[in-house]
């Protein structure tokens, strides 16, 4: 109705961008997300992540114009 996606999509996008082997061997124990802007239906979404330590990742979600939509920090533990 309001033409933008809800916040649960952001979490799914972050997880889907990680390698499958990583997800099989680890589980999340912390997620800190900062929502910066709305994502409208039809936007192209890009996700980047960087390891800040062996079990911690920094994620960035941005749209086709380079506008930052969300930033997140995740911490993981081995299964």
N, C-alpha and C positions, 0 to 999 in steps of 0.2 A: 504494500500500500504506500509506504513512504519512499520507495525506490532506492533504498540502500540495504546492504547486507547487515545481519546482526553480528555481534561480537563472537559468537561460537564459530563462525567461519574462520576467523583469524587463527584460532587455536588449531583447527584442522589443517589450515594451510601451512602453519609452522611445522607440524608433525609430518605432513606429507612431503615436505621438502627435504627431510632427512633421509639418509641412506637406509634401505630396508635392513641391511645387516646390523647397523647401529641400533635400530629399534628392536630387533630380535634379542640383542645382548644387553640392553639397558631399559630402565624405566624412569620416568620423570619423578623427581621428588620436590621440585620447586619450579614455579613459573611466575614471573613478575612481568606483567604486560602493561605498557603505556599506550593507550589509544590516542592517536594524534589527529586523525581526520576520518570522515566517513568514506566508505567505499561504495560507490553507486553501482547499481546493476548495469552490466555492460562494460565496466572498467576492466582493463587488463591488469592483473596483479603479478608482481614480481616479488620473490622471496630470496633473501640472501642470509647466510649464516656463517659465523666465524667462531672457531674454538677460542675461548678465553682461558681455558685450562683443560686438562684431559676430560673432565666431567662437567664442563660448563660451556654453554654456547650463547652467543649474542645473535639475535635474529632481527632482521629488518624487513618490513613489508612496505612496498611502495607501488604507486600506480604507474601507468604508461607515461605520465608527464614527469615522473621522478618525485612526486609529492609523497612524503613519508606518511603512511597510514597508521603504522604501529611499530613499536620497538619492543623486544622482549628479551629477557634473560631466563635461560632454563638451566637447571642443575639436574644431573642424572646420577644413578647408581647402577652398578652391574647387577644382572639377575642371578 
